[in-house]
Structure formats: structure tokens, C-alpha cells
Amino acid sequence: MRHFGHIAPEVRQRLFHREPSAFSAASPARLLAAALGATLYSPATRPRLADDIVKQAGNGVVSMVLCLEDSIDDADVVAGEENLVRQFADLAARPGSEPPLLFVRVRTPEQIPDLVRRLGPSVRLLSGFVLPKFTEERGIPFLEALSAAEAESGHRLFAMPVLESPELLYRETRVETLEGIARAVDKFRDRVLALRLGVTDFCSSYGLRRAPDMTAYDVQIVASVIADVVNMLGRADGTGFTVTGPVWEYFRVSERMFKPQLRQSPFLEVQAVELRERLIEHAMDGLLREISLDQANGLLGKTCIHPSHVLPVHALSVVSHEEYSDAQDILRPERGGGGVLRSAYTNKMNEVKPHRAWAERTLLRAEVFGVAHEDVGFVELLAAGIRNA
């Protein structure tokens, strides 16, 4: 699979200076963590789940979470498990189809080995489990169960803990909780693919809900948690993990809203202003601002609950030609001793040692999301994706 792989090769050539690289569920963990992109959640109870997965893969989704936790009723857990097993068997029987990276969000540690055994041979399609309300005390049993299931099945499985507990939010317990989470995920470092933020749960503790024209960073109590999580768990010194952006709750945009005009327009002739106005009109501007703020605050990828969010996340994850040029200059072997150089774009200073970690992360992102041509921006990437959806 690859990002923007649903777009025709000749279109990708016009969009990208460097095309996104192909990867698979067997790729190195560091690459997969960067490649998660917009991780689309779906209730595990959907009766045509296998068809939904294939459809979303065809629309550019590369990672999905099939949820047995908050998105379904307590009474539906057993039926959801049974449906998962059936749908995985259905997927595994389809020749030539490559599903996205698939994760299951469970409620209890015991579900992990039970589901792995019940999946049988179709477990090869499973990339891992999402672990809810993660703290050291609650999380260790999940991680131990995942390690045991991996050993029993012989199939590599990753964990994605969700940081959403009240202990993490409350000021008097935050540091202690973060220290415990750090100990837990460090102990199982090889199994932890990424850390996910559960901002909806944070807001619920105070009866808050951000409006569609606001981002998580406008809710100061939430922004403070994100900052502390990145501070302790997202460092670029080799001790940190990939931390993904919080969910965007609004989805009034329909893919169909864009298609009529885009069909009538030649490639890349959609006017940036007009498309931007339509995005704002349909409550997408808040999402775009939040994605940009995620990246500025050290987060990569995003939890998504609607397919219309996927393309904006991926389009804004593509590395610009300017970013790529700066990163390459900073990481040239002859720059190993440090120093300061003027950007090839002549608009900024690149200081080799302080900007090295940024440059390394940028080139990793470039590998999985690609590098846009110098005259290609977000609007062109989004328009091309919508035309092919």
C-alpha cells in the first residue's frame, strides 16, 4: 500500500516531486508509525464491515480501527466479536485485495488472546490492538496479553494505547500518571507502535465540547495535556513515541459536495479560493487548522471518525518542496559539524544542529507521504484525491 495509491500513476507524477513510498504491514515499526495517517474508526458491529474496509482502502485509507469499546453498546460486545471473526475470514478469502493496517479496539485484556485464537489464519490481516484508557496500572495487563498472544500465534502484533484517563487530565495526578505510562510503554517499546490522544474523554470530564470553528488547542485544559504528553512521551532524543492527533467530531461534509464541479474542471484548474470557501462553508476549516496545529505541536497522524476527514489529513501531511529542500541541506554529510546556512529558498536560516531532529522527522514523513512539486499545494492534492474517490 502507499499514500495516494488510489490516484492514477500519471496524476501522482504531476503532483509529486518524490512520490510516497510503498509499505506493508510487515514494514519496520518506525515507518509504520509515521505512515498511519488518518486512522479511520468503525464500529466492529457493521454487518458489511469487510466491504467497508475494501471500499475505504480504495479511497486512500491506510489504517483503520475496528472498535469493540465506546462506539458500541455494552450489550453488543459478543455480537461484535463474532462479526469481527466472520468479517476477517471474508477479507482473507478475497484474492488480491490488500486491506489497510487493521487494529481492534478492545475493552479488556482477556479479549486479546481470545480474539487472536478465534481469528485463526485470518489473524495475518491484523496489525494489532488499541488499548483504551491507558495508565500504567490498567495498561500493563493489556500489553502482557498482547505479548502472549503474539508469542502464541507467531504473528507480529502492535499496541496503540489511548491516553484519555481522568488521572492524566487532573493536575494533581498528571505527572505521576505520565511517569507511569512512560514506564509501561518503555518496557514494551518494541510492541508500542504509537500513542493516541482521547480528547473527547478529556472534554467530558469538564462537560466541554469544542465547536466546529475551534480546535483542541483552543480548549486550554486540553491543550495543556497535549503539551505535557508530547513533553514526556514525544521527545526526539530516541526515547519518544509517535503521538497521533485527536479526533475531529464534525462531519457535515459529504464527498459528493465536491464532485460535480471537480468533474467539470481540468486537472489542477480548480480555483484555490473557491475550493477553500467551500471547505470553510461546510465546517472543514476547523479541521484544517487543527491538523496544522497537530503538526506544529509534534503530533503525526489523526484519529478520524468519518471518511471525509481522511484526504485533508493526508494532503496536509505531504512534505512541501521547500521543507524537503531545507531538510536535505541540513542533513548533508558535510554539515555534520554544525553551522548555519541560508535556505535554498533564501527566506530563512537553517541551523544544522538545532534543526537536525526536525529534518530527520521531515524526511521520514517525506518517505511515506511524498514530496509535492514546487508549484503543488494542499488544494491541488485534495482536489486530485476527491476526483479519484
C-alpha positions in Angstrom: 0.0 0.0 0.0 1.0 3.6 -0.3 -0.5 7.0 0.4 -2.3 8.4 -2.6 -2.0 5.0 -4.2 -5.7 5.3 -5.2 -4.7 8.1 -7.6 -3.5 7.2 -11.1 0.3 7.0 -11.6 0.3 9.8 -14.2 -1.6 12.1 -11.8 0.9 11.3 -9.0 3.7 12.2 -11.3 2.2 15.6 -11.8 1.7 16.1 -8.1 4.8 14.8 -6.5 8.5 15.7 -6.7 9.1 12.5 -4.8 6.2 10.0 -4.7 5.1 8.3 -1.4 6.9 5.0 -0.9 5.1 1.7 -0.7 4.9 -0.1 2.6 3.1 -3.1 4.1 2.1 -4.5 7.4 5.5 -6.1 7.6 7.4 -2.9 7.3 9.6 -1.6 10.2 7.7 -0.2 13.1 9.2 3.3 12.8 8.0 3.6 9.2 4.5 2.2 10.0 4.1 4.7 12.9 4.8 7.6 10.6 2.6 6.1 7.9 -0.6 5.7 9.9 -2.0 8.9 8.6 -5.8 9.4 9.1 -6.8 6.3 11.2 -10.4 5.7 10.5 -12.6 4.2 13.3 -15.5 1.9 12.6 -17.8 0.0 14.9 -17.0 -3.7 14.8 -20.7 -4.5 14.6 -21.2 -3.2 11.0 -22.8 -6.1 9.0 -20.8 -5.3 5.8 -17.6 -4.5 7.5 -15.4 -6.4 5.1 -16.9 -4.4 2.2 -16.5 -1.2 4.1 -12.8 -1.9 4.6 -12.2 -2.7 1.0 -14.0 0.4 -0.1 -12.1 2.7 2.3 -8.8 1.1 1.1 -9.8 2.0 -2.4 -10.3 5.6 -1.3 -6.9 6.0 0.2 -7.3 4.9 3.8 -4.2 3.0 5.1 -5.1 2.4 8.7 -8.4 1.5 10.4 -9.6 0.7 14.0 -12.5 -1.7 14.4 -14.0 -0.7 17.7 -15.4 -3.0 20.4 -15.4 -0.3 23.0 -17.1 3.1 23.3 -18.6 3.1 19.8 -20.9 0.1 20.5 -23.4 -0.7 23.2 -22.4 -2.9 26.1 -25.0 -5.5 25.0 -23.4 -5.8 21.5 -19.9 -6.8 22.5 -20.4 -10.5 22.0 -22.1 -10.0 18.6 -19.3 -7.5 17.7 -16.6 -10.1 18.4 -18.5 -12.7 16.3 -18.9 -10.3 13.5 -15.2 -9.4 13.5 -14.2 -13.0 13.2 -16.6 -13.5 10.3 -15.5 -10.3 8.5 -11.8 -11.1 8.8 -12.4 -14.6 7.3 -14.3 -12.9 4.5 -11.4 -10.5 3.9 -8.9 -13.2 4.0 -10.8 -15.2 1.3 -10.7 -12.3 -1.2 -7.9 -12.9 -3.6 -5.6 -10.0 -4.4 -7.1 -7.4 -2.0 -4.7 -5.6 0.4 -6.6 -4.2 3.3 -5.4 -1.2 5.3 -3.5 -1.7 8.6 -6.2 -3.1 10.8 -6.4 -2.7 14.6 -9.1 -3.8 17.0 -10.0 -1.6 20.0 -10.8 -3.9 22.9 -12.3 -3.4 26.3 -10.4 -6.0 28.4 -7.0 -7.7 28.3 -8.7 -11.1 28.0 -10.2 -10.2 24.7 -6.8 -10.0 23.0 -5.7 -13.7 23.2 -9.3 -14.8 22.7 -9.8 -12.9 19.5 -6.4 -13.9 18.2 -7.2 -17.6 18.7 -10.7 -17.2 17.1 -9.4 -15.4 14.1 -7.3 -18.4 13.2 -5.4 -18.0 9.8 -7.0 -14.6 9.1 -5.0 -13.1 12.0 -2.4 -12.4 9.3 -4.6 -9.4 8.4 -4.5 -8.0 12.0 -1.8 -5.4 12.8 -2.6 -5.0 16.5 -4.9 -3.7 19.2 -5.9 -0.3 20.5 -5.8 -0.2 24.3 -8.4 2.2 26.0 -8.0 4.5 29.0 -4.3 3.6 29.3 -2.4 4.1 32.5 0.4 2.0 34.0 -1.9 0.0 36.3 -4.6 -0.6 33.7 -2.2 -0.8 30.7 0.3 -3.4 31.7 -2.2 -6.3 31.7 -3.2 -5.3 28.1 0.5 -5.2 27.0 1.2 -8.6 28.7 -1.8 -10.1 27.0 -0.8 -8.8 23.6 2.8 -10.1 24.0 1.4 -13.6 25.0 -1.0 -13.6 22.0 1.9 -12.7 19.7 4.0 -15.4 21.0 1.2 -18.0 20.7 0.2 -17.0 17.2 3.6 -16.3 15.8 2.2 -13.1 14.2 3.6 -9.7 14.9 1.1 -7.5 16.8 1.4 -3.9 17.8 -0.3 -1.9 20.6 -1.7 1.6 20.3 -2.5 2.9 23.8 -5.1 5.6 24.1 -4.3 8.3 26.6 -7.7 9.5 27.8 -8.0 8.8 31.5 -9.1 11.4 34.1 -5.8 10.8 36.0 -3.9 12.2 33.1 -6.2 15.2 32.8 -6.3 16.2 36.5 -3.4 18.5 37.5 -2.7 16.7 40.9 -2.2 13.3 39.2 -0.9 14.2 35.8 2.8 13.9 36.3 2.6 10.7 38.3 0.3 9.2 35.6 2.6 10.3 32.8 5.6 8.8 34.6 3.7 5.5 35.0 2.7 5.5 31.3 6.3 6.2 30.3 7.5 3.2 32.3 4.8 0.9 30.9 5.4 1.8 27.2 9.2 1.8 27.6 9.0 -1.8 29.0 7.1 -2.9 25.9 8.8 -0.5 23.5 9.0 -2.9 20.6 5.3 -3.6 20.8 4.0 0.0 21.1 3.5 1.5 17.6 2.0 4.9 18.6 0.2 6.7 21.3 -3.3 8.1 20.6 -4.9 11.0 22.4 -8.5 10.7 23.6 -9.5 14.4 23.7 -13.3 13.7 23.8 -12.9 11.9 27.1 -10.8 14.8 28.4 -13.5 17.3 27.5 -16.2 15.1 29.0 -14.6 15.3 32.5 -15.5 19.0 32.5 -18.6 19.0 30.4 -16.9 20.6 27.5 -17.2 20.2 23.7 -15.3 22.3 21.2 -17.4 24.0 18.5 -16.6 23.3 14.8 -14.8 26.6 14.4 -12.5 25.8 17.3 -9.6 23.3 17.7 -8.5 21.2 20.6 -5.8 23.8 21.2 -8.4 26.5 21.9 -9.6 24.4 24.9 -6.8 25.3 27.2 -7.2 22.5 29.7 -6.9 20.0 26.7 -4.0 21.9 25.2 -2.1 21.6 28.4 -2.5 17.8 28.4 -1.3 17.6 24.8 1.7 19.7 25.6 2.6 17.5 28.6 2.1 14.3 26.7 4.5 15.4 23.9 6.9 16.8 26.5 7.3 13.5 28.3 6.4 10.9 25.6 7.1 12.5 22.2 10.8 13.6 22.5 13.1 13.4 19.5 16.1 12.0 21.5 15.3 8.3 20.9 13.1 7.9 24.0 9.9 9.2 22.5 7.0 7.7 20.6 4.8 8.8 17.7 1.8 10.6 19.2 -1.2 11.0 17.0 -3.7 13.9 16.8 -7.1 13.9 18.5 -10.4 13.1 16.8 -12.3 15.7 14.9 -16.0 15.3 15.7 -17.8 17.1 12.9 -18.5 15.6 9.5 -21.1 17.6 7.7 -19.0 17.5 4.5 -20.0 14.9 2.0 -17.6 13.7 -0.7 -20.4 14.3 -3.2 -20.4 18.1 -2.5 -17.1 18.4 -4.3 -17.5 16.0 -7.2 -19.8 17.8 -9.6 -17.6 20.9 -10.0 -14.4 18.8 -10.0 -15.7 16.6 -12.8 -16.2 19.7 -14.9 -12.7 21.1 -14.2 -9.5 20.0 -15.9 -6.8 18.7 -13.5 -5.4 21.3 -11.2 -7.7 24.0 -12.6 -9.9 24.1 -9.5 -9.5 27.6 -8.1 -7.9 27.6 -4.7 -10.1 30.3 -3.4 -13.3 28.7 -4.5 -12.4 25.3 -3.0 -11.2 26.9 0.2 -14.6 28.7 0.6 -16.5 25.5 0.2 -14.3 23.9 2.8 -15.0 26.7 5.2 -18.7 26.7 4.4 -19.1 23.1 5.4 -17.2 23.3 8.7 -13.9 21.9 7.4 -11.8 25.0 8.3 -11.6 24.0 11.9 -10.3 20.5 10.9 -7.7 22.0 8.6 -6.5 24.4 11.4 -6.4 21.6 13.9 -4.3 19.3 11.6 -1.8 22.2 11.1 -1.7 22.7 14.9 -1.2 19.0 15.5 1.9 19.0 13.3 3.2 22.3 14.9 2.9 20.6 18.3 4.7 17.4 17.5 1.8 15.1 16.6 1.6 13.0 13.4 -1.5 11.3 12.0 -5.0 11.7 13.4 -7.9 9.7 14.7 -10.9 10.1 12.3 -14.5 9.0 12.6 -15.6 10.0 9.0 -14.1 9.2 5.6 -14.3 12.9 4.6 -11.6 13.7 7.1 -9.0 11.3 5.5 -8.0 13.3 2.5 -7.4 16.6 4.3 -5.2 14.8 6.9 -3.2 13.1 4.1 -2.9 16.2 1.9 -1.6 18.3 4.8 0.9 15.6 5.7 2.6 15.7 2.3 6.0 17.4 2.7 6.4 20.7 0.7 9.2 21.1 -1.7 10.6 23.9 0.5 10.6 21.7 3.6 12.3 18.9 1.7 14.9 21.2 0.4 15.7 22.5 3.8 15.8 19.1 5.4 18.2 17.7 2.8 20.5 20.7 3.2 20.6 20.3 7.0 21.4 16.6 6.8 24.1 16.7 4.2 27.2 14.7 5.4 29.4 17.7 5.2 27.2 19.6 7.6 27.9 17.1 10.4 29.9 19.6 12.3 27.1 22.1 12.6 26.9 25.7 11.4 24.4 28.0 9.9 23.3 28.2 6.2 20.8 30.1 4.2 17.8 28.2 2.9 17.9 27.5 -0.8 14.6 29.4 -0.8 16.5 32.4 0.6 13.8 33.1 3.2 15.1 31.5 6.4 18.1 30.4 8.4 18.8 26.7 8.7 20.9 26.0 11.8 22.3 22.5 11.4 22.4 21.1 15.0 19.2 22.6 16.4 17.2 21.7 13.2 18.6 18.2 12.7 15.8 16.3 14.6 13.2 18.3 12.6 15.0 17.4 9.4 15.1 13.7 10.2 11.4 13.7 11.0 10.6 15.6 7.8 12.5 13.1 5.6 10.7 10.2 7.3 7.4 11.9 6.6 8.5 12.5 3.0 9.2 8.8 2.6 5.6 7.8 3.5 3.6 10.9 2.3 5.8 12.1 -0.5 7.1 15.5 -1.5 5.0 17.8 -3.6 6.2 19.6 -6.7 7.3 23.2 -6.1 4.0 24.6 -7.5 1.7 22.0 -5.9 0.0 22.7 -2.6 -2.8 21.4 -0.4 -5.7 22.4 -2.6 -4.2 20.5 -5.6 -3.6 17.4 -3.5 -7.1 17.5 -2.1 -8.7 18.1 -5.4 -6.8 15.2 -7.0 -7.8 12.9 -4.2 -11.5 13.8 -4.4 -11.6 13.3 -8.1 -10.4 9.8 -7.6 -12.5 8.9 -4.6 
